[in-house]
């Protein structure tokens, strides 16, 4: 995980089980860090990805359509500035958004 950009992971809060989890940090025009939280549902979808489950599996487990899971995956990747869902899981684990127990 040495290739992860430390400036993206500078500010985070470990998952506490309640409320939104900080998922993303970026520098604003003034240079300070700003964050965008993952919703509980996005975190839940990400946790299933961390367990190696496919889009179809996650859709079945959560009772939603595969297209909805793909939409969550795209939003998660955008918020984490990840290239794909695997990269998003790696970022989330490194930042404490997901814990090893979530896997």
N, C-alpha and C positions, 0 to 999 in steps of 0.2 A: 504494500500500500504506500510505498515511498513515493509513487508518482502522483499521489493526490495533492492538489494545490492546498497548501496550508492556509492561504488567505480566504479560501472558500469555507474552510472549517473552523475559522477563528472563533465564532460565536455560536454556541449551541446550548441546549438544555437536555439532559438525559430524559428519556420517557418516564413520566411519573404515573401513567395510567389514567390521567384525567386531563381534559382540555387539549389544546393543540400543542404539538411538539414543534419546536423550532427546527426548520428543515433546510434553511438556506441562508447564507450570509453573503452579502456583496457590498462593495463600497459605493456610497452615494456620491453625488457630485462634490460634496463637501469633504469627502474622504472618510466619513464615519461609517461603521458597519450598519447595514439594515438587514432585517430578517423577514422571511416569508414562511409561515407555518404550514406543516402538513396537517390536513384534517385527520380526525380519528379513522375515517374510512380509508383515506390514502395510506395511512400508516398500517392499517390492517391488510390492505392489498400488498403493500411492500413486504410485510412480514410473510405473507404466503409466497411471494417471489423468493424470499430468503430461504424458504423451506424447499425450493426447487419445483414448486407447482406451476403448471402451465396456465395460460390465459383461460383455457377451457375449464381446467380444474378449479381455478379461483372463482370463475363465474358460477359453476355448479355449487360450490361450497357456500358462496355468499348469496345465491339466489338472484343473480343479476345476469345480464347478457354478456357474452364475450366482448362485444363492442364497447360496453360500459367499462369493462376491465381494461381494455386497450386505451380508453380515454383517461382513466385513472393513471395508467402507466405513463402516458405522455405528459400528463400534468405533474406527476412525481418527478420525472426526468427533467422537466423544465425547471421546477422549483429547486432541484438539487444541482442543476447544471451538469447533469449526467448524460453520457453518450447513449446509454441504453439501460435496461432494467438491471442488468448485472452490475454495471457501474454505479447505479443508484443504490443498490444494496451495499456495495463496498463503501460508498460515501456515508450512508446511514450508519453502518457499523462503526466506522472510524470516528464519526461525530457523536456517537452515543444516542442517536435517534432510535436505532434498533440495538438491542442487546443480544448477546449470544443465546439467552433464554428465548428470544423471539424466533429463533431459527428452528 
